[in-house]
Amino acid sequence: MDGRWPFKRQGAYYRSIKPCRVQRFQCTHCKRSFSTQTFSVSYWLKRPDVLPRLFMKTVGAMANRQIAREIRVAPSTVDRQLARLGRHCLLYQSRLLDRCRPRGAVIVDGFETFEYSQYFPFHHNLAVEVDSSFTFGFTDSPLRRKGRMRPDQRRRRAALEAELGRPDPKAVEKGVRELLRIVCRGVDKLTLHTDDHRAYPRAMRTLQVTFDHRVTRSTERRDAANDLFEVNLLDLLIRHSSANHRRETIAWSKRRNGSSLRLWILVVWRNCVKRRHEKGPPVSPAMLKGLARRLLDVHELLAERIFRSQVELPASWSATYAGKDETPALGLNRRHDLTYAY
């Protein structure tokens, strides 16, 4: 072969959703058939029109059932397509990281939330570049419930831990270490801003990177002059733009894996779709990193299917993609092991 993929046309099939005619092909080398839909993010979907509409409604702080009522589909359809959208955004962000390295200082901080109930808190460990507001990504760290509790709440926590086990006390250290490995690919020194969490220095110790570690106390005023401003701003956007992370909401995340997939959508929106500053020039963090020429719209983000087999993912991101981030309180944790759909 001369480098081209040998194929021939093999008829077409028709459907009720536009484009109504879908061209089929056959590979003349392996004899397998495929269609133009094989390379579409809506592959294997009965309602391919839902995905683009779902993206902006999700980052617009609409809960799943609200979205289902708005676009007239079953809540289970929203759940499944939201998970697909999250997996797509995870792969999209990973491809962006292959083309860039950190320039200047980076901030790492933990965004605390919970899954299933407040007895199961966890951190999304976030990494944001100071000069561009570009979010590199995040990892997850299950936590033990802390803070003031009534005697009955302490007994309930003890009973749950006896049945399900305690979270790893080094989970934050391990999660931040993996996040720093991702951020520090291709660099041997990095200026890192964090708060005074004791797990962060331990996470840095084993990495082959020289860190200029600058600590900002969590009690300092959180304004634009704060060294952690960019990650504090991202925390605010997550609270404001995600129904599952709003204070005193009934739409909280029931599964950590679902929280992660939804957050990947917000990360790609923040990096590629949204302006860095609402009242500033039309420039996104991805544009400042040289990864895009203009603000992208949803249809550009969903222009092509990204195949999992062609993207190398870190261990924790791979687990998120496969649905292996378990929620201990649930007896059944569904995996993503579909053969054709993604």
Residue frames relative to the residue before (quaternion, step in Angstrom):
aa qw qx qy qz dx dy dz
M 1.0000 0.0000 0.0000 0.0000 0.00 0.00 0.00
D 0.4202 -0.7268 0.4943 0.2255 3.58 -1.13 0.67
G 0.7150 -0.4342 0.2545 0.4853 3.62 1.18 0.46
R 0.6305 0.5049 -0.3463 0.4771 3.56 1.23 -0.26
W 0.4836 -0.6520 0.5021 0.2982 3.55 -1.17 0.61
P 0.2810 -0.7929 0.5108 0.1771 3.65 -0.43 1.12
F 0.1933 0.7725 -0.5848 0.1550 3.58 -0.71 1.04
K 0.1685 -0.7582 0.6170 0.1266 3.53 -1.33 0.22
R 0.5737 -0.5805 0.4433 0.3706 3.57 -1.19 0.48
Q 0.0480 -0.8014 0.5962 0.0021 3.55 -1.07 0.77
G 0.7784 -0.3482 0.1795 0.4905 3.54 0.62 1.14
A 0.3036 -0.7255 0.5864 0.1940 3.53 -1.29 -0.36
Y 0.1863 -0.7435 0.6158 0.1825 3.53 -1.31 0.14
Y 0.3491 -0.7524 0.5351 0.1603 3.53 -1.22 0.57
R 0.0629 -0.7851 0.6161 0.0104 3.53 -1.14 0.73
S 0.6066 -0.5963 0.3933 0.3488 3.57 -1.25 0.30
I 0.6633 0.4794 -0.2966 0.4921 3.60 1.22 -0.46
K 0.4653 -0.6732 0.4948 0.2921 3.61 -0.98 0.80
P 0.5217 -0.2315 -0.8184 0.0660 1.55 -1.95 1.61
C 0.4716 -0.7265 0.4318 0.2518 3.54 -0.76 1.10
R 0.7359 0.3530 -0.2155 0.5361 3.59 1.07 -0.70
V 0.0837 -0.7951 0.6006 0.0066 3.57 -0.75 1.10
Q 0.3360 -0.7697 0.5151 0.1711 3.57 -0.56 1.21
R 0.1986 -0.7628 0.6053 0.1111 3.57 -1.03 0.85
F 0.1344 -0.7743 0.6163 0.0517 3.55 -1.26 0.61
Q 0.1904 -0.7440 0.6183 0.1669 3.53 -1.36 0.15
C 0.4062 -0.6816 0.5540 0.2520 3.54 -0.98 0.89
T 0.3413 -0.7693 0.5045 0.1927 3.59 -0.66 1.08
H 0.6026 0.5532 -0.3584 0.4500 3.59 1.28 -0.10
C 0.8152 0.2026 -0.0944 0.5343 3.61 0.72 -1.08
K 0.4206 -0.7475 0.4144 0.3045 3.58 1.37 -0.13
R 0.4689 0.6537 -0.4692 0.3641 3.62 1.19 0.27
S 0.3322 -0.7415 0.5478 0.1993 3.56 -1.08 0.70
F 0.0003 0.7724 -0.6349 0.0177 3.54 -1.27 0.51
S 0.2696 -0.7555 0.5727 0.1690 3.56 -1.28 0.10
T 0.6851 -0.4405 0.3502 0.4625 3.56 -1.26 0.00
Q 0.6064 0.5720 -0.3486 0.4285 3.60 1.14 -0.56
T 0.5243 0.6462 -0.4096 0.3737 3.59 1.17 -0.46
F 0.7548 0.3675 -0.1875 0.5100 3.58 1.09 -0.71
S 0.5525 0.5978 -0.3876 0.4326 3.56 1.26 0.38
V 0.5413 -0.6186 0.4552 0.3421 3.59 -1.10 0.66
S 0.6750 0.4782 -0.2930 0.4794 3.60 1.21 -0.39
Y 0.2643 0.7909 -0.5097 0.2117 3.59 1.24 0.35
W 0.8507 0.1341 -0.1293 0.4915 3.56 -1.02 0.96
L 0.5634 0.5944 -0.3989 0.4124 3.63 1.17 0.35
K 0.4164 -0.6928 0.5315 0.2532 3.56 -1.03 0.80
R 0.7703 0.2364 -0.1299 0.5778 3.58 1.17 -0.61
P 0.0672 -0.8423 0.5342 0.0252 3.62 0.35 1.19
D 0.5872 0.5984 -0.3666 0.4033 3.59 1.22 -0.32
V 0.5682 0.6392 -0.3749 0.3578 3.60 1.21 -0.35
L 0.6216 0.6105 -0.3533 0.3407 3.61 0.86 -0.94
P 0.7049 0.4482 -0.3098 0.4542 3.68 0.66 -0.91
R 0.6574 0.5002 -0.3153 0.4671 3.58 1.01 -0.75
L 0.6307 0.5656 -0.3231 0.4219 3.55 1.07 -0.74
F 0.5991 0.6115 -0.3638 0.3672 3.58 0.99 -0.84
M 0.7628 0.3861 -0.2222 0.4688 3.59 0.59 -1.11
K 0.6149 0.5316 -0.3611 0.4571 3.60 1.08 -0.53
T 0.6282 0.5396 -0.3339 0.4503 3.58 1.09 -0.67
V 0.7308 0.3801 -0.2364 0.5153 3.60 0.86 -0.90
G 0.5985 0.5301 -0.3621 0.4792 3.57 1.31 0.06
A 0.5559 -0.6728 0.3452 0.3451 3.57 1.32 0.49
M 0.4163 0.6701 -0.5086 0.3449 3.59 1.06 0.63
A 0.4090 -0.6964 0.5345 0.2490 3.57 -0.98 0.84
N 0.7064 -0.5069 0.2893 0.4004 3.56 -1.23 0.50
R 0.6985 0.4594 -0.2889 0.4665 3.60 0.86 -0.88
Q 0.5913 0.5458 -0.3688 0.4653 3.58 1.11 -0.56
I 0.6456 0.5093 -0.3126 0.4755 3.57 0.99 -0.87
A 0.6442 0.5360 -0.3222 0.4402 3.58 0.94 -0.90
R 0.6647 0.4864 -0.3061 0.4774 3.59 0.97 -0.81
E 0.6548 0.5384 -0.3116 0.4291 3.58 0.99 -0.84
I 0.8006 0.2830 -0.1471 0.5073 3.60 0.82 -0.94
R 0.4497 -0.7494 0.4055 0.2678 3.56 1.35 0.31
V 0.5002 0.5737 -0.4892 0.4258 3.54 0.66 1.19
A 0.6301 -0.5201 0.4066 0.4089 3.57 -1.28 0.19
P 0.5879 -0.5775 0.4208 0.3792 3.63 -1.06 0.59
S 0.6233 0.5425 -0.3467 0.4439 3.60 1.05 -0.68
T 0.5986 0.5489 -0.3578 0.4608 3.60 1.13 -0.59
V 0.6455 0.5029 -0.3130 0.4822 3.57 0.98 -0.85
D 0.6394 0.5354 -0.3323 0.4406 3.60 0.90 -0.87
R 0.7105 0.4636 -0.2688 0.4561 3.58 0.80 -1.01
Q 0.7021 0.4536 -0.2861 0.4684 3.58 0.87 -0.88
L 0.5927 0.5469 -0.3663 0.4642 3.59 1.14 -0.54
A 0.6360 0.5118 -0.3229 0.4788 3.58 1.04 -0.76
R 0.6412 0.5091 -0.3261 0.4726 3.60 0.98 -0.79
L 0.6443 0.5195 -0.3140 0.4651 3.57 0.97 -0.86
G 0.6467 0.5159 -0.3152 0.4650 3.59 1.00 -0.79
R 0.6546 0.4980 -0.3170 0.4722 3.59 0.96 -0.80
H 0.6265 0.5288 -0.3346 0.4646 3.57 1.02 -0.78
C 0.6830 0.4861 -0.2905 0.4613 3.59 0.89 -0.92
L 0.5904 0.5557 -0.3651 0.4574 3.59 1.09 -0.63
L 0.6848 0.4646 -0.2799 0.4867 3.59 0.89 -0.94
Y 0.6221 0.5439 -0.3373 0.4509 3.59 1.02 -0.78
Q 0.6762 0.4830 -0.2918 0.4736 3.58 0.90 -0.92
S 0.6324 0.5337 -0.3355 0.4503 3.59 1.00 -0.76
R 0.6460 0.5012 -0.3216 0.4775 3.60 1.03 -0.72
L 0.6070 0.5382 -0.3566 0.4633 3.59 1.07 -0.65
L 0.6714 0.5134 -0.3056 0.4384 3.59 0.91 -0.89
D 0.5853 0.5741 -0.3740 0.4335 3.59 1.15 -0.50
R 0.7329 0.4233 -0.2188 0.4857 3.60 1.20 -0.52
C 0.7741 0.3002 -0.1842 0.5261 3.62 1.16 0.06
R 0.1913 -0.7399 0.6346 0.1147 3.52 -1.35 0.42
P 0.5976 -0.5724 0.3987 0.3953 3.62 -1.11 0.45
R 0.0983 -0.7565 0.6443 0.0541 3.55 -1.07 0.84
G 0.8045 0.1563 -0.1378 0.5562 3.57 -0.58 1.09
A 0.7737 -0.3780 0.2655 0.4335 3.53 -1.31 -0.36
V 0.1907 -0.7469 0.6292 0.0992 3.53 -1.30 0.61
I 0.2382 -0.7538 0.5966 0.1383 3.57 -1.12 0.73
V 0.0844 -0.7659 0.6358 0.0455 3.57 -1.04 0.85
D 0.1456 0.7793 -0.5958 0.1285 3.56 -0.90 0.93
G 0.4221 -0.7063 0.5149 0.2407 3.55 -1.23 0.49
F 0.2151 -0.7408 0.6252 0.1190 3.56 -0.91 1.00
E 0.1914 -0.8268 0.5214 0.0886 3.59 -0.38 1.22
T 0.1118 0.7546 -0.6361 0.1160 3.53 -0.96 1.00
F 0.3201 -0.7505 0.5332 0.2236 3.61 -1.16 -0.33
E 0.2814 -0.7289 0.5997 0.1731 3.53 -1.35 0.37
Y 0.8406 0.1954 -0.1709 0.4754 3.55 -1.16 0.71
S 0.7337 -0.2609 0.1831 0.6001 3.60 0.77 -1.06
Q 0.6685 -0.5229 0.3438 0.4018 3.58 -1.25 0.23
Y 0.5309 0.5942 -0.4209 0.4335 3.59 1.26 0.10
F 0.7376 0.3481 -0.2062 0.5406 3.60 1.28 -0.15
P 0.0567 0.8175 -0.5687 0.0709 3.62 0.45 1.17
F 0.0153 0.7815 -0.6233 -0.0227 3.57 -1.27 0.32
H 0.4127 -0.6756 0.5550 0.2551 3.52 -1.36 0.31
H 0.1903 -0.6406 0.7186 0.1924 3.48 -1.35 0.56
N 0.2153 -0.7857 0.5690 0.1122 3.61 -0.43 1.21
L 0.1416 -0.8389 0.5253 0.0171 3.58 -0.39 1.28
A 0.1090 -0.7663 0.6288 0.0738 3.58 -1.19 0.63
V 0.0128 0.8069 -0.5851 0.0807 3.57 -0.68 1.19
E 0.3830 -0.7089 0.5439 0.2346 3.58 -1.00 0.85
V 0.5070 -0.6921 0.4282 0.2838 3.57 -0.86 1.00
D 0.7492 0.4609 -0.2443 0.4082 3.59 0.69 -1.09
S 0.7941 0.3033 -0.1461 0.5061 3.60 1.12 -0.55
S 0.3640 -0.7238 0.4845 0.3301 3.62 1.25 -0.40
F 0.3839 0.7313 -0.4830 0.2906 3.60 1.23 0.31
T 0.2682 -0.7551 0.5808 0.1434 3.56 -0.85 1.03
F 0.3329 -0.7633 0.5212 0.1866 3.58 -0.62 1.14
G 0.6828 -0.4222 0.3084 0.5103 3.57 1.01 -0.75
F 0.2977 -0.7442 0.5670 0.1896 3.53 -1.23 -0.39
T 0.1891 -0.7166 0.6494 0.1702 3.51 -1.41 0.21
D 0.4038 -0.7170 0.5194 0.2304 3.58 -1.27 0.25
S 0.0517 -0.7861 0.6158 0.0096 3.57 -1.14 0.72
P 0.3100 -0.7492 0.5539 0.1892 3.62 -0.48 1.15
L 0.1788 -0.7956 0.5756 0.0614 3.57 -1.03 0.85
R 0.4508 -0.6175 0.5563 0.3256 3.52 -1.37 0.20
R 0.5187 -0.6350 0.4578 0.3438 3.58 -0.93 0.82
K 0.0440 -0.7979 0.6008 -0.0218 3.54 -0.92 0.99
G 0.5796 0.6021 -0.4247 0.3483 3.55 -1.29 -0.17
R 0.7217 -0.4349 0.3208 0.4326 3.53 -1.34 -0.04
M 0.0387 0.7922 -0.6054 0.0659 3.56 -0.88 1.02
R 0.5000 -0.6199 0.5125 0.3211 3.54 -1.19 0.57
P 0.6676 -0.4989 0.3470 0.4302 3.65 -1.13 0.36
D 0.6654 0.4935 -0.3196 0.4599 3.62 0.95 -0.79
Q 0.6295 0.5218 -0.3373 0.4665 3.60 1.10 -0.62
R 0.6277 0.5187 -0.3336 0.4751 3.58 1.05 -0.70
R 0.6458 0.5022 -0.3240 0.4752 3.58 0.99 -0.77
R 0.6383 0.5205 -0.3242 0.4654 3.57 1.00 -0.79
R 0.6438 0.5103 -0.3243 0.4690 3.60 0.94 -0.83
A 0.6537 0.5144 -0.3156 0.4565 3.59 0.93 -0.88
A 0.6552 0.5090 -0.3163 0.4601 3.59 0.98 -0.81
L 0.6553 0.5053 -0.3098 0.4683 3.59 0.98 -0.83
E 0.6697 0.4905 -0.3044 0.4672 3.59 0.96 -0.82
A 0.6230 0.5297 -0.3433 0.4621 3.59 1.09 -0.64
E 0.7092 0.4525 -0.2524 0.4782 3.57 1.06 -0.76
L 0.8207 0.2799 -0.0982 0.4882 3.58 0.85 -1.01
G 0.5201 -0.6351 0.4193 0.3879 3.59 1.23 -0.29
R 0.4914 -0.6471 0.5000 0.2996 3.53 -1.28 0.43
P 0.5383 -0.5882 0.4781 0.3683 3.59 -1.13 0.51
D 0.6090 -0.5523 0.4262 0.3773 3.55 -1.19 0.56
P 0.4048 -0.7326 0.4834 0.2563 3.65 -0.65 1.02
K 0.6993 0.4246 -0.2661 0.5098 3.60 1.25 -0.32
A 0.3018 0.7975 -0.4852 0.1932 3.59 1.22 0.30
V 0.6519 0.5033 -0.3288 0.4623 3.61 0.95 -0.81
E 0.6357 0.5299 -0.3268 0.4564 3.58 0.94 -0.87
K 0.6904 0.4736 -0.2838 0.4675 3.60 0.86 -0.94
G 0.6628 0.5140 -0.3100 0.4477 3.58 0.95 -0.84
V 0.6735 0.4778 -0.2938 0.4814 3.58 0.97 -0.86
R 0.6111 0.5482 -0.3579 0.4448 3.60 1.03 -0.70
E 0.6742 0.4731 -0.3065 0.4772 3.59 0.89 -0.86
L 0.6249 0.5349 -0.3401 0.4557 3.59 1.02 -0.75
L 0.6683 0.4916 -0.3035 0.4686 3.59 0.93 -0.85
R 0.5950 0.5471 -0.3680 0.4596 3.60 1.07 -0.62
I 0.6557 0.5077 -0.3073 0.4667 3.57 0.98 -0.84
V 0.6906 0.4905 -0.2779 0.4530 3.57 0.86 -1.01
C 0.7564 0.4371 -0.2065 0.4406 3.57 0.92 -0.96
R 0.3419 0.7399 -0.5188 0.2578 3.62 1.15 0.24
G 0.8348 0.1958 -0.1573 0.4900 3.56 -0.79 1.03
V 0.7057 0.3716 -0.2783 0.5351 3.63 1.22 0.14
D 0.2794 -0.7705 0.5492 0.1635 3.57 -1.16 0.58
K 0.7694 0.1700 -0.1524 0.5966 3.59 1.28 0.03
L 0.0030 0.8088 -0.5847 0.0632 3.55 -1.08 0.77
T 0.3171 -0.6959 0.6095 0.2090 3.54 -1.09 0.80
L 0.0514 -0.8299 0.5537 -0.0457 3.55 -0.58 1.21
H 0.1594 -0.7691 0.6151 0.0683 3.55 -0.84 1.08
T 0.1022 0.7719 -0.6230 0.0739 3.58 -0.95 0.90
D 0.5107 -0.5550 0.5095 0.4142 3.53 -1.32 -0.12
D 0.6899 -0.5208 0.3274 0.3816 3.60 -1.26 -0.16
H 0.2403 0.7691 -0.5495 0.2209 3.60 1.07 0.68
R 0.4509 -0.7386 0.4370 0.2453 3.58 -0.76 1.05
A 0.5941 0.5889 -0.3752 0.3993 3.62 1.16 -0.34
Y 0.5852 0.6280 -0.3758 0.3490 3.61 1.10 -0.58
P 0.6647 0.4767 -0.3351 0.4676 3.68 0.81 -0.79
R 0.6377 0.5188 -0.3370 0.4590 3.61 1.01 -0.72
A 0.6411 0.5297 -0.3258 0.4497 3.59 1.03 -0.75
M 0.6808 0.5014 -0.2879 0.4496 3.60 1.05 -0.74
R 0.5625 0.6800 -0.3677 0.2930 3.55 1.11 -0.76
T 0.7627 0.4086 -0.2101 0.4551 3.60 0.87 -0.91
L 0.5804 0.5956 -0.3769 0.4079 3.61 1.24 -0.06
Q 0.4398 -0.7010 0.5059 0.2436 3.55 -1.08 0.79
V 0.4956 0.6106 -0.4373 0.4362 3.54 0.84 1.09
T 0.3491 -0.7087 0.5698 0.2263 3.57 -1.07 0.75
F 0.1315 -0.8178 0.5592 0.0332 3.57 -0.52 1.22
D 0.2059 -0.6857 0.6801 0.1578 3.51 -1.18 0.75
H 0.0801 -0.8566 0.5098 -0.0060 3.54 0.16 1.36
R 0.0399 -0.8034 0.5934 -0.0293 3.56 -0.62 1.17
V 0.2044 -0.8187 0.5340 0.0529 3.54 -0.57 1.26
T 0.1081 -0.7591 0.6403 0.0464 3.54 -0.99 0.95
R 0.4234 -0.7165 0.4901 0.2593 3.58 -0.68 1.03
S 0.5218 -0.6721 0.4380 0.2900 3.55 -0.98 0.87
T 0.6157 0.5561 -0.3458 0.4383 3.59 1.26 -0.26
E 0.5288 0.6433 -0.4156 0.3658 3.61 1.22 -0.24
R 0.6383 -0.5519 0.3863 0.3725 3.55 -1.19 0.66
R 0.2935 -0.7830 0.5291 0.1447 3.59 -0.82 1.02
D 0.2949 0.7287 -0.5577 0.2665 3.55 0.29 1.29
A 0.7631 -0.3840 0.2550 0.4530 3.59 -1.28 -0.13
A 0.6385 0.5269 -0.3302 0.4535 3.60 1.20 -0.38
N 0.5291 0.6303 -0.4047 0.3987 3.58 1.26 -0.21
D 0.5158 -0.6670 0.4425 0.3053 3.60 -0.91 0.89
L 0.6971 0.4399 -0.2671 0.4991 3.60 1.20 -0.42
F 0.2635 0.8254 -0.4784 0.1428 3.58 1.28 0.23
E 0.6792 0.5179 -0.3211 0.4092 3.61 0.78 -0.96
V 0.6959 0.4330 -0.2922 0.4928 3.61 0.94 -0.76
N 0.5930 0.5408 -0.3688 0.4690 3.60 1.13 -0.53
L 0.6292 0.5241 -0.3219 0.4751 3.57 1.09 -0.74
L 0.6416 0.5086 -0.3242 0.4738 3.58 1.00 -0.80
D 0.6066 0.5436 -0.3470 0.4649 3.60 1.01 -0.77
L 0.6572 0.5139 -0.3027 0.4608 3.56 0.95 -0.93
L 0.6569 0.5088 -0.3109 0.4614 3.59 0.95 -0.87
I 0.6303 0.5273 -0.3351 0.4609 3.58 1.02 -0.78
R 0.6658 0.4921 -0.3004 0.4737 3.58 0.91 -0.90
H 0.7104 0.4764 -0.2582 0.4491 3.57 0.95 -0.92
S 0.7964 0.3639 -0.1477 0.4598 3.57 0.92 -0.93
S 0.7032 0.4093 -0.2615 0.5193 3.61 1.24 -0.02
A 0.4195 -0.7271 0.4832 0.2488 3.57 -0.58 1.12
N 0.6868 0.5104 -0.2923 0.4271 3.59 1.02 -0.77
H 0.7308 0.4043 -0.2476 0.4911 3.62 1.20 -0.22
R 0.4387 0.6843 -0.4770 0.3343 3.59 1.20 0.16
R 0.5724 -0.5966 0.4394 0.3512 3.55 -1.16 0.62
E 0.8618 0.0685 -0.0674 0.4981 3.55 -1.13 0.79
T 0.3625 0.7334 -0.4929 0.2962 3.57 0.90 0.93
I 0.3781 -0.6847 0.5586 0.2761 3.57 -1.24 0.36
A 0.6109 0.5610 -0.3364 0.4459 3.60 1.31 0.02
W 0.2526 0.7981 -0.5200 0.1698 3.61 1.16 0.45
S 0.6192 -0.5647 0.3998 0.3712 3.57 -1.23 0.48
K 0.3077 -0.7513 0.5558 0.1789 3.55 -0.88 0.94
R 0.7781 0.1586 -0.0911 0.6009 3.58 1.23 -0.50
R 0.5315 -0.6340 0.4615 0.3204 3.56 -1.03 0.83
N 0.6212 0.5473 -0.3497 0.4385 3.58 1.01 -0.73
G 0.6525 0.5066 -0.3112 0.4698 3.57 1.01 -0.78
S 0.6207 0.5337 -0.3344 0.4670 3.57 1.06 -0.75
S 0.6635 0.5102 -0.3069 0.4530 3.58 0.95 -0.87
L 0.6723 0.4956 -0.3107 0.4538 3.59 0.85 -0.92
R 0.6507 0.4994 -0.3214 0.4732 3.57 1.00 -0.76
L 0.6512 0.5147 -0.3209 0.4561 3.59 1.03 -0.74
W 0.5947 0.5559 -0.3755 0.4431 3.62 1.08 -0.57
I 0.6052 0.5400 -0.3571 0.4633 3.59 1.06 -0.65
L 0.6739 0.4918 -0.2965 0.4649 3.56 0.91 -0.91
V 0.6212 0.5482 -0.3468 0.4397 3.61 1.01 -0.76
V 0.6823 0.4661 -0.2906 0.4825 3.60 0.88 -0.91
W 0.6160 0.5303 -0.3415 0.4719 3.60 1.03 -0.72
R 0.6712 0.4987 -0.2963 0.4615 3.58 0.89 -0.93
N 0.7149 0.4684 -0.2623 0.4481 3.59 0.91 -0.88
C 0.8409 0.2771 -0.0775 0.4584 3.57 0.84 -0.99
V 0.7532 0.3994 -0.2056 0.4806 3.59 1.06 -0.66
K 0.7453 0.4098 -0.2163 0.4794 3.56 0.84 -0.98
R 0.5256 -0.5863 0.5038 0.3552 3.57 -1.16 0.57
R 0.5725 -0.5709 0.4435 0.3868 3.56 -1.14 0.52
H 0.7759 0.0641 -0.0214 0.6272 3.58 0.97 -0.92
E 0.5363 -0.6693 0.4080 0.3129 3.58 -0.78 1.01
K 0.7729 0.3244 -0.1713 0.5177 3.60 0.96 -0.84
G 0.5512 0.6095 -0.3926 0.4129 3.56 1.26 0.26
P 0.7381 -0.3725 0.2902 0.4820 3.59 -1.25 -0.25
P 0.5830 -0.5966 0.4176 0.3603 3.60 -1.21 0.43
V 0.3449 0.7214 -0.5032 0.3277 3.54 0.51 1.26
S 0.2279 -0.7748 0.5777 0.1184 3.57 -0.87 0.97
P 0.6557 -0.4845 0.3806 0.4364 3.62 -1.20 0.23
A 0.6371 0.5256 -0.3359 0.4528 3.61 1.00 -0.75
M 0.6272 0.5217 -0.3375 0.4697 3.61 1.05 -0.67
L 0.6567 0.5055 -0.3122 0.4645 3.59 0.96 -0.80
K 0.6812 0.4545 -0.2805 0.5008 3.59 1.19 -0.51
G 0.5066 -0.6658 0.4148 0.3578 3.60 1.25 -0.03
L 0.5020 0.6730 -0.4055 0.3614 3.58 1.23 0.41
A 0.7794 0.1413 -0.0888 0.6039 3.60 1.27 -0.21
R 0.4169 -0.7151 0.5083 0.2375 3.57 -1.17 0.60
R 0.7907 0.0744 -0.0226 0.6073 3.58 1.22 -0.42
L 0.6418 -0.4642 0.4156 0.4472 3.52 -1.33 0.02
L 0.3116 -0.7695 0.5295 0.1745 3.58 -0.75 1.01
D 0.2886 -0.7159 0.5933 0.2285 3.55 -1.23 0.43
V 0.7311 -0.4577 0.2799 0.4214 3.54 -1.29 0.30
H 0.6597 0.5208 -0.3233 0.4348 3.59 0.92 -0.84
E 0.6237 0.5150 -0.3457 0.4757 3.61 1.10 -0.54
L 0.6424 0.5177 -0.3229 0.4637 3.59 1.03 -0.75
L 0.7572 0.3537 -0.1786 0.5193 3.56 1.10 -0.75
A 0.3020 0.8077 -0.4686 0.1922 3.58 1.23 0.40
E 0.8185 0.0424 -0.0029 0.5729 3.60 1.02 -0.65
R 0.5242 -0.6182 0.4913 0.3188 3.51 -1.22 0.57
I 0.2240 -0.7456 0.6126 0.1365 3.57 -1.03 0.83
F 0.2973 -0.7850 0.5199 0.1583 3.57 -0.60 1.13
R 0.5153 -0.6671 0.4501 0.2947 3.56 -0.84 1.03
S 0.6513 0.5454 -0.3209 0.4188 3.59 0.98 -0.79
Q 0.7032 0.4566 -0.2633 0.4772 3.60 1.21 -0.39
V 0.6900 0.4133 -0.2669 0.5309 3.59 1.30 0.06
E 0.2670 -0.7553 0.5787 0.1525 3.56 -0.78 1.04
L 0.1100 -0.8180 0.5644 0.0130 3.56 -0.70 1.13
P 0.5289 -0.5815 0.4997 0.3639 3.60 -1.16 0.53
A 0.7053 -0.5036 0.2954 0.4021 3.56 -1.21 0.52
S 0.7052 0.4603 -0.2910 0.4541 3.61 0.78 -0.94
W 0.6474 0.5018 -0.3269 0.4714 3.61 1.01 -0.70
S 0.6204 0.5321 -0.3345 0.4692 3.57 1.07 -0.72
A 0.6387 0.5184 -0.3197 0.4701 3.58 1.04 -0.79
T 0.6359 0.5179 -0.3257 0.4705 3.58 1.01 -0.78
Y 0.6442 0.5263 -0.3203 0.4533 3.58 0.92 -0.89
A 0.7399 0.4175 -0.2188 0.4800 3.58 0.94 -0.91
G 0.4879 -0.6851 0.4234 0.3367 3.60 1.26 -0.02
K 0.4359 0.7310 -0.4293 0.3023 3.59 1.16 0.54
D 0.4808 0.6182 -0.4654 0.4125 3.61 1.25 0.17
E 0.1846 -0.8492 0.4888 0.0763 3.55 -0.07 1.29
T 0.2744 -0.6940 0.6403 0.1819 3.52 -1.24 0.66
P 0.3934 -0.7757 0.4297 0.2425 3.62 -0.23 1.23
A 0.6599 0.5430 -0.3201 0.4089 3.60 1.01 -0.74
L 0.6654 0.4863 -0.3037 0.4781 3.60 1.21 -0.37
G 0.4426 -0.7007 0.4922 0.2662 3.55 -0.90 0.88
L 0.7770 0.2279 -0.1166 0.5752 3.57 1.10 -0.72
N 0.0406 -0.7715 0.6349 0.0004 3.56 -0.76 1.08
R 0.3002 -0.7999 0.4958 0.1556 3.55 -0.22 1.31
R 0.2849 -0.7494 0.5786 0.1498 3.56 -0.98 0.93
H 0.3631 -0.6795 0.5791 0.2667 3.55 -1.30 0.34
D 0.2006 0.7965 -0.5379 0.1896 3.56 -0.11 1.29
L 0.2377 0.7931 -0.5249 0.1976 3.57 1.09 0.69
T 0.4644 -0.7047 0.4691 0.2602 3.56 -1.01 0.82
Y 0.8037 0.2735 -0.1261 0.5132 3.57 0.83 -0.95
A 0.7101 0.4012 -0.2644 0.5147 3.61 0.76 -0.96
Y 0.2085 -0.7925 0.5601 0.1217 3.60 -1.18 0.38
